[in-house]
Amino acid sequence: MKKYFFPALGAACIGAIGYAFWPATPETATSQEGAAMVTVTRPSALTPQAELGKRAFDAVCAACHGENAAGKMGFGPPLVHKIYEPSHHGDMAFIVAAQQGVRAHHWEFGNMPPQPQLTQAEVKTIIAYVRELQRANGIN
C-alpha cells in the first residue's frame, strides 16, 4: 500500500498544479454577460468586399457574435476562433447557418436562428470579413 501512496500523491499534486495554471479558454472563462470572449486584432486594412461584410456583420451578426466577431458572453460564440477555421467550418457552413440556422453543437448558447434578412451575396461578404479577421489572428 505504501509503495503506491507517494506516486499517487505526486500525480494528484501535478494534476492540481496543472489545473490551477491551465489558461482559461473562452468556453471556461468567467466574464460579465455581453463581454467579448476573445481578443481580436483587426487587419490594418480590409478588402472592399470585407468592408461590405463588416457593415452587414455589424448590422445583423454583432448583436450575438460581438464586435469584430469576438463573441459575446451569454449571447453567441466568437467566429475568430480555431473552431471556425476554414478546414473545419468551410464557407458553405456559414451560408447554410445564415439560411437555415444552426443546432448548437460546439457552444452552449442555444441554437442560432436563420437570418432570412441576409441575401447569399451579403453572407459572402460577411464570410470575407470573418476570414480576413481570422487570418489577421493566425487562423488559416
Secondary structure, 3 states (H helix, E strand, C coil): CHHHHHHHHHHHHHHHHHHHHCCCCCCCCCCCCCCCCCCCCCCCCCCHHHHHHHHHHHHHHHHHHCHHHCCECCCECCCCCHHHCCCCCCHHHHHHHHHHCECCCCCCCCCECCCCCCCHHHHHHHHHHHHHHHHHCCCC
